[in-house]
């Protein structure tokens, strides 16, 4: 399973997601709220790095879910707006 670098965390208006290796690529990233609802969705083809623009969402704990060649992985993100 590929490893990711996600920064900054806590995030304000921008979040960066980067694969540590070019052996895999991401197809989709979703941001889920505390109830598991998808609040933002980004799609792309064969991307190894994403810069995500975060609109004015309420501050709190979110889940970032990435879908890549190897499956699905999640990370907790704190939004500190």
Buried (B, 14 or more C-beta within 10 A) or exposed (E): EBEBEBEEBEBEEEBBBBBEEEEBBBBBBBBBBEEEEEBBEBEEEEBBEBEBEBEEBEEEEBBBBBBBEEEEBEEEBEBEE
